[in-house]
Amino acid sequence: MAERYSSFDSNGSLWLIQRITAAFLIVVLAFHFFLLHFVNHASEITFAGSQYRMQDLGYYSLMVLFLITATFHGVNGVYNAVTNQGITGTPKTVVKWVLIVASLLLIVQGIRTANALAGIGLY
C-alpha cells in the first residue's frame, strides 16, 4: 500500500485551524447562498442593496471575517499542496512569502471595499 504523506502535522495548530476555517466557511457560504440566491434572487441584487446590507454591523463583521477566513484557508491549503509536492529550500521560502504578501494585499483591498460599501471613511 502506498505511504500517506501530508505536510500537515495532525497534532499541530495549523491542521486544527484549517479544519475550523473549513467548518466556518461551510456555514457562511450556506448563509450567503440562502440570503443572496433564495431570499433575494440574482436579478434583485443591486449595488444599493449591497451598500444597505454592509451598513449593518453584524453583516459587515461577518463578511470581513469571511474574507480573512477564506483567505487563510485557501492560501494555507495552496501552501500545503505545494509542500506536499516536495518543494524545499529557497523555492519553498519564496512561495511562502509570495503567498503571505498576496494574502495581505487581498485582505487590505477586501476591507477597503467593505468599508466603501458600508460608508466607512478613513479620514
C-alpha positions in Angstrom: 0.0 0.0 0.0 1.2 3.5 -0.8 2.5 5.6 2.1 0.4 8.5 3.0 2.2 11.8 3.1 0.9 15.2 4.2 2.7 18.3 5.2 0.1 18.9 7.9 1.0 17.7 11.3 -2.2 16.3 12.6 -1.2 17.4 16.1 -0.3 20.9 15.0 -2.3 24.1 15.3 -2.4 24.8 11.6 -4.1 21.5 11.0 -6.8 22.4 13.5 -7.2 25.9 12.2 -7.6 24.5 8.6 -10.5 22.3 9.8 -12.1 25.1 11.9 -12.0 27.5 9.0 -13.5 24.9 6.7 -16.4 24.4 9.0 -16.9 28.2 9.4 -16.7 28.6 5.6 -19.4 26.0 5.0 -21.8 27.8 7.4 -21.1 31.2 6.0 -21.4 30.0 2.4 -24.7 28.4 3.3 -25.9 31.8 4.7 -24.6 33.6 1.6 -26.4 31.2 -0.8 -29.6 31.3 1.2 -29.7 35.1 1.5 -28.4 36.1 -1.9 -29.9 33.3 -4.0 -33.1 32.2 -2.3 -34.3 35.1 -0.3 -33.2 37.6 -2.9 -32.8 36.4 -6.5 -29.9 37.4 -8.6 -31.9 39.8 -10.6 -32.9 41.6 -7.4 -29.3 42.2 -6.1 -28.3 45.8 -6.6 -25.4 47.9 -5.6 -27.6 50.0 -3.3 -28.8 46.7 -1.7 -25.2 45.7 -1.1 -24.5 49.0 0.5 -27.5 48.7 2.7 -26.5 45.2 3.9 -22.9 46.3 4.5 -24.1 49.1 6.8 -25.4 46.5 9.3 -22.5 45.9 11.7 -23.3 42.2 12.0 -23.3 41.6 8.3 -20.2 43.8 7.8 -18.4 41.9 10.5 -19.4 38.5 9.1 -18.2 39.5 5.6 -14.8 40.8 6.9 -14.4 37.6 8.9 -15.4 35.6 5.9 -12.8 37.4 3.8 -10.0 36.8 6.3 -11.0 33.2 7.0 -11.4 32.3 3.3 -8.0 33.9 2.5 -6.2 32.0 5.3 -7.9 28.7 4.4 -7.2 29.0 0.7 -3.6 30.2 1.0 -2.8 27.6 3.7 -4.2 24.9 1.5 -2.2 26.0 -1.5 1.0 26.3 0.5 0.5 22.8 1.9 -0.3 21.4 -1.6 2.9 22.9 -2.9 4.8 21.5 0.1 3.2 18.1 -0.4 4.7 18.1 -4.0 8.1 18.2 -2.4 9.2 21.8 -2.8 12.0 22.6 -0.3 14.6 25.2 0.5 14.7 28.6 -1.2 11.8 27.9 -3.6 9.6 27.0 -0.6 10.5 30.2 1.2 9.8 32.3 -1.9 6.4 30.6 -2.4 5.6 31.2 1.3 6.4 34.9 1.2 4.6 35.4 -2.2 1.5 33.8 -0.7 1.8 35.9 2.5 2.2 39.2 0.6 -0.7 38.3 -1.8 -2.9 37.4 1.2 -2.2 40.7 2.9 -2.9 42.6 -0.3 -6.2 40.7 -0.8 -7.3 41.3 2.8 -6.4 45.0 2.7 -8.2 45.5 -0.6 -11.2 43.5 0.6 -11.5 45.5 3.8 -11.2 48.8 1.8 -14.0 47.6 -0.5 -16.2 46.5 2.5 -15.5 49.9 4.1 -16.5 51.8 0.9 -19.7 49.7 0.7 -20.5 50.4 4.3 -19.8 54.1 4.0 -16.9 53.9 6.4 -14.3 56.5 5.6 -10.8 56.7 7.0 -10.0 60.3 7.5 
